[in-house]
Amino acid sequence: MKPIKILLLLATSFVLTSCYSVRLRNVNGAPQPDPFSNRDDYYRGMAVVELDTVIGVSLTGKDFTYLVKEKEACESGKINIIEYRNTFGGVLFSAITFGRKRKVKIKYVCEKPQN
């Protein structure tokens, strides 16, 4: 095989393995409904909040906390489903900035408020 084909095959396998998503769901409680939602995916009929941003992490700190407030998107202030998506572009961006900036794609569904 030619070196170009080998490099292309290696790059393609690297790109495909570095794109994944992780979904966590609470078994207690129900998701907040959205009757006007026209989605055809897993989140059909649910009020989904999508967050696509770049966060900065200092060199001394290794973690980041995103606070879900009651008045912003969640009436209950509780999360029922959360999905974190990692892409090849996000991994490259983190590598280029030496881990100080990270591209975050998160979808979450709030828990239905109790009556």
C-alpha positions as CSV (number, residue, x, y, z in Angstrom):
1,M,0.0,0.0,0.0
2,K,1.0,3.5,-0.6
3,P,1.9,5.7,2.4
4,I,-0.9,8.1,1.5
5,K,-3.6,5.4,1.8
6,I,-2.2,4.2,5.1
7,L,-2.2,7.8,6.5
8,L,-5.7,8.3,5.2
9,L,-6.9,5.1,6.8
10,L,-5.2,5.9,10.1
11,A,-6.7,9.4,10.2
12,T,-10.2,8.2,9.4
13,S,-10.1,5.6,12.1
14,F,-8.8,8.2,14.6
15,V,-11.6,10.7,13.7
16,L,-14.3,8.1,14.0
17,T,-13.2,6.8,17.4
18,S,-12.9,10.3,18.9
19,C,-16.6,11.2,18.3
20,Y,-18.9,9.9,21.0
21,S,-21.7,11.0,23.3
22,V,-22.6,9.9,26.8
23,R,-26.2,10.2,28.1
24,L,-27.1,9.9,31.8
25,R,-30.7,9.6,32.9
26,N,-32.3,9.8,36.3
27,V,-34.7,6.9,37.0
28,N,-36.6,8.9,39.6
29,G,-38.8,11.7,38.3
30,A,-40.1,12.6,34.9
31,P,-38.7,14.8,32.2
32,Q,-40.1,18.3,31.7
33,P,-42.5,18.0,28.7
34,D,-42.7,20.3,25.7
35,P,-45.9,19.8,23.7
36,F,-44.7,22.1,20.9
37,S,-41.4,20.2,20.3
38,N,-41.0,18.9,16.8
39,R,-38.0,16.7,17.3
40,D,-37.8,13.2,16.0
41,D,-34.9,11.9,18.0
42,Y,-34.5,10.6,21.6
43,Y,-35.8,13.9,23.0
44,R,-39.2,13.9,21.3
45,G,-41.7,15.7,23.4
46,M,-39.2,16.9,26.0
47,A,-38.0,20.5,26.8
48,V,-34.4,20.3,25.8
49,V,-31.8,22.9,26.6
50,E,-28.7,22.9,24.4
51,L,-25.4,24.4,25.5
52,D,-22.7,24.8,22.9
53,T,-19.9,27.0,24.3
54,V,-16.2,27.2,25.1
55,I,-15.1,27.1,28.7
56,G,-11.8,28.2,30.1
57,V,-10.0,26.2,32.8
58,S,-7.1,27.8,34.6
59,L,-3.8,26.0,34.8
60,T,-4.1,25.4,38.6
61,G,-7.7,24.2,38.5
62,K,-8.6,21.0,36.8
63,D,-12.4,21.1,37.1
64,F,-15.3,23.2,36.0
65,T,-18.8,23.4,37.4
66,Y,-21.9,24.6,35.5
67,L,-24.7,25.7,37.7
68,V,-28.3,25.0,36.7
69,K,-30.4,27.8,38.2
70,E,-34.1,27.5,38.9
71,K,-35.1,30.7,37.0
72,E,-33.1,30.3,33.8
73,A,-34.2,27.1,32.0
74,C,-35.3,24.7,34.8
75,E,-38.4,25.5,36.8
76,S,-37.5,22.7,39.3
77,G,-33.7,23.3,39.2
78,K,-33.1,19.6,38.8
79,I,-31.8,17.7,35.8
80,N,-33.5,14.5,34.6
81,I,-31.3,13.7,31.5
82,I,-27.9,15.0,30.5
83,E,-25.9,14.3,27.4
84,Y,-22.3,15.2,26.8
85,R,-20.9,15.1,23.3
86,N,-17.2,14.9,22.5
87,T,-16.0,15.6,18.9
88,F,-12.7,15.4,17.1
89,G,-12.7,19.2,16.7
90,G,-13.2,19.6,20.5
91,V,-10.2,17.3,21.2
92,L,-8.0,19.2,18.7
93,F,-9.0,22.5,20.2
94,S,-8.2,21.3,23.7
95,A,-4.8,20.0,22.5
96,I,-3.9,23.2,20.7
97,T,-4.7,25.3,23.8
98,F,-2.9,22.8,26.1
99,G,-6.2,22.0,27.9
100,R,-7.0,25.5,29.0
101,K,-10.0,25.9,26.7
102,R,-12.5,23.2,26.0
103,K,-15.4,23.1,23.6
104,V,-18.5,21.8,25.3
105,K,-21.7,20.4,23.7
106,I,-24.3,19.5,26.3
107,K,-28.0,18.8,26.0
108,Y,-30.0,18.5,29.2
109,V,-33.7,18.0,30.1
110,C,-35.0,19.4,33.4
111,E,-37.1,17.4,35.7
112,K,-40.8,18.0,35.7
113,P,-41.8,20.2,38.7
114,Q,-43.8,18.4,41.3
115,N,-47.3,19.7,42.1
